[in-house]
Amino acid sequence: MSEVVEIAAALDAVDILHQYSGVTALDHVSLRVQEGEFLTILGPSGSGKTTLLRIIGGFETPVAAQRLSIAGIDVRGLPANHREVATVFQHYALFPHMSVGQNVEYGLKVRGVMPAGRRKRAEEGLRLVRLSDKYDRRIHQLSGGERQRVAFARALVTEPRILLLDEPMGALDEKLRREMQVEVRALQRHLKATFIQVTHSQEEALTMSDRIAVMHRGRIEQLGTPADIFDRPATRFVAAFMGMTNLIDGTVSGIDGKITQLDAAGQLLLGTWTGPRPPALGQPAFAAIHPQRIAIDPSARTGNGWNCFGGQALSAAYRGAHTDIQVSSQIGPLTAAVAGMGISGAVAVSVGWRAEDCAMGPAGELDS
């Protein structure tokens, strides 16, 4: 019988602890990233995401780490320039006194690659990012999007096992940022390379990633696919951070297969349990619904699997693609995102949503 050989992950980080002046920045974090995967580390400022990226890249040394390996090689104590990683920063860190080609060649020059080889690889890198005709240009002659592409080319020509992206779209305007999200994702798929990105943008994470790690207070609250994170939040924090602004607290009053019943101040809601462990009767819990999943209509929807409540529309905020309607309902204030101009003025309405669109999980902080 042939022996099964386990292929080393691109990144294997186990039990990473880091502190600044006694304040815990990473609280025993573990993360495994497969070869060819695009993983995004998502979270608000101060959540620990940038610290984790810097430790992977070798720019910070953790207080403790049970394991930190890149492609099976232990990199604990290994300086940044000896790790098979490259980093693209938010402000690109390009040299203004060098040409585009010289910028792309810089990492190769540091590694001792001969001039002819540097030129060939730099030209190939610029071709990948569609800047073949910019080799002799100066950095100040490029647009923001072109500068970002140069930063990518400079990182990619060193052939890293992992490309680290530190808020790479942060300096771009909204239109260009969305275009670059698509371009970077297409480039990663073409190269079949391993990308690890840090961002605080939910849209960026959902658009670009194979998996997302949501961080909060130095810990990974949830790790999963974009659909998991957006529709099936494991904690109240993840639900709120991913835009489930309709949050309702209560206690579990019934469990029927995949459907959980929540008692919220005497009102009963049906939802799908998405917490890390199965629910228990009497357990404090939350329900969360995305505004775009709430139907608003003068006549209540009825039927199995629907939550329906009466209420009154109080105000409307036009957002272009949709209108946010603020509703005072039987279970408290709700926000519904509806197409078009929506409803104007105070009017009696009914609100409803499907149980499968209502995520439920445990109240309180993530267990230690």
Secondary structure as the mmCIF struct_conf table of DSSP 4:
data_model
#
loop_
_struct_conf.conf_type_id
_struct_conf.id
_struct_conf.beg_label_comp_id
_struct_conf.beg_label_asym_id
_struct_conf.beg_label_seq_id
_struct_conf.end_label_comp_id
_struct_conf.end_label_asym_id
_struct_conf.end_label_seq_id
HELX_LH_PP_P HELX_LH_PP_P1 SER A 2 ALA A 9
BEND BEND1 ALA A 10 ALA A 10
STRN STRN1 LEU A 11 TYR A 20
TURN_TY1_P TURN_TY1_P1 SER A 21 GLY A 22
STRN STRN2 VAL A 23 VAL A 33
TURN_TY1_P TURN_TY1_P2 GLU A 35 GLY A 36
STRN STRN3 PHE A 38 LEU A 42
TURN_TY1_P TURN_TY1_P3 SER A 45 GLY A 46
BEND BEND2 SER A 47 GLY A 48
HELX_RH_AL_P HELX_RH_AL_P1 LYS A 49 GLY A 57
TURN_TY1_P TURN_TY1_P4 GLY A 58 GLY A 58
BEND BEND3 PHE A 59 GLU A 60
BEND BEND4 VAL A 63 VAL A 63
STRN STRN4 ALA A 64 ILE A 70
TURN_TY1_P TURN_TY1_P5 ALA A 71 GLY A 72
STRN STRN5 ILE A 73 ASP A 74
TURN_TY1_P TURN_TY1_P6 ARG A 76 GLY A 77
HELX_RH_3T_P HELX_RH_3T_P1 ALA A 80 HIS A 82
BEND BEND5 ARG A 83 GLU A 84
STRN STRN6 VAL A 85 VAL A 88
TURN_TY1_P TURN_TY1_P7 GLN A 90 ALA A 93
TURN_TY1_P TURN_TY1_P8 PRO A 96 HIS A 97
BEND BEND6 MET A 98 MET A 98
STRN STRN7 SER A 99 SER A 99
HELX_RH_AL_P HELX_RH_AL_P2 VAL A 100 VAL A 110
TURN_TY1_P TURN_TY1_P9 ARG A 111 GLY A 112
HELX_RH_AL_P HELX_RH_AL_P3 PRO A 115 LEU A 128
TURN_TY1_P TURN_TY1_P10 VAL A 129 ARG A 130
HELX_RH_3T_P HELX_RH_3T_P2 SER A 132 LYS A 134
TURN_TY1_P TURN_TY1_P11 TYR A 135 ASP A 136
STRN STRN8 ARG A 138 ARG A 138
HELX_RH_3T_P HELX_RH_3T_P3 ILE A 139 GLN A 141
BEND BEND7 LEU A 142 LEU A 142
HELX_RH_AL_P HELX_RH_AL_P4 GLY A 144 LEU A 156
TURN_TY1_P TURN_TY1_P12 VAL A 157 THR A 158
BEND BEND8 ARG A 161 ARG A 161
STRN STRN9 ILE A 162 ASP A 166
BEND BEND9 GLU A 167 GLU A 167
TURN_TY1_P TURN_TY1_P13 PRO A 168 ALA A 171
BEND BEND10 LEU A 172 LEU A 172
HELX_RH_AL_P HELX_RH_AL_P5 GLU A 174 LEU A 191
TURN_TY1_P TURN_TY1_P14 LYS A 192 LYS A 192
STRN STRN10 THR A 194 THR A 199
BEND BEND11 HIS A 200 HIS A 200
HELX_RH_AL_P HELX_RH_AL_P6 GLN A 202 MET A 208
BEND BEND12 ASP A 210 ASP A 210
STRN STRN11 ARG A 211 HIS A 216
TURN_TY1_P TURN_TY1_P15 ARG A 217 GLY A 218
STRN STRN12 ARG A 219 GLY A 224
HELX_RH_AL_P HELX_RH_AL_P7 PRO A 226 ASP A 231
BEND BEND13 ARG A 232 ARG A 232
BEND BEND14 ALA A 234 THR A 235
HELX_RH_AL_P HELX_RH_AL_P8 ARG A 236 PHE A 241
TURN_TY1_P TURN_TY1_P16 MET A 242 GLY A 243
STRN STRN13 ASN A 246 ASP A 256
TURN_TY1_P TURN_TY1_P17 GLY A 257 LYS A 258
STRN STRN14 ILE A 259 ALA A 264
TURN_TY1_P TURN_TY1_P18 ALA A 265 GLY A 266
STRN STRN15 GLN A 267 TRP A 273
BEND BEND15 GLY A 275 ARG A 277
TURN_TY1_P TURN_TY1_P19 LEU A 281 GLY A 282
STRN STRN16 PRO A 284 ILE A 289
HELX_RH_3T_P HELX_RH_3T_P4 PRO A 291 ARG A 293
STRN STRN17 ALA A 295 ASP A 297
BEND BEND16 PRO A 298 SER A 299
BEND BEND17 GLY A 303 GLY A 303
TURN_TY1_P TURN_TY1_P20 ASN A 304 GLY A 305
STRN STRN18 TRP A 306 TYR A 318
BEND BEND18 GLY A 320 ALA A 321
STRN STRN19 HIS A 322 SER A 329
TURN_TY1_P TURN_TY1_P21 GLN A 330 ILE A 331
STRN STRN20 GLY A 332 ALA A 339
TURN_TY1_P TURN_TY1_P22 GLY A 340 MET A 341
BEND BEND19 GLY A 345 GLY A 345
STRN STRN21 VAL A 347 ARG A 354
HELX_RH_3T_P HELX_RH_3T_P5 ALA A 355 ASP A 357
STRN STRN22 ALA A 359 PRO A 362
BEND BEND20 ALA A 363 GLU A 365
HELX_LH_PP_P HELX_LH_PP_P2 LEU A 366 ASP A 367
#
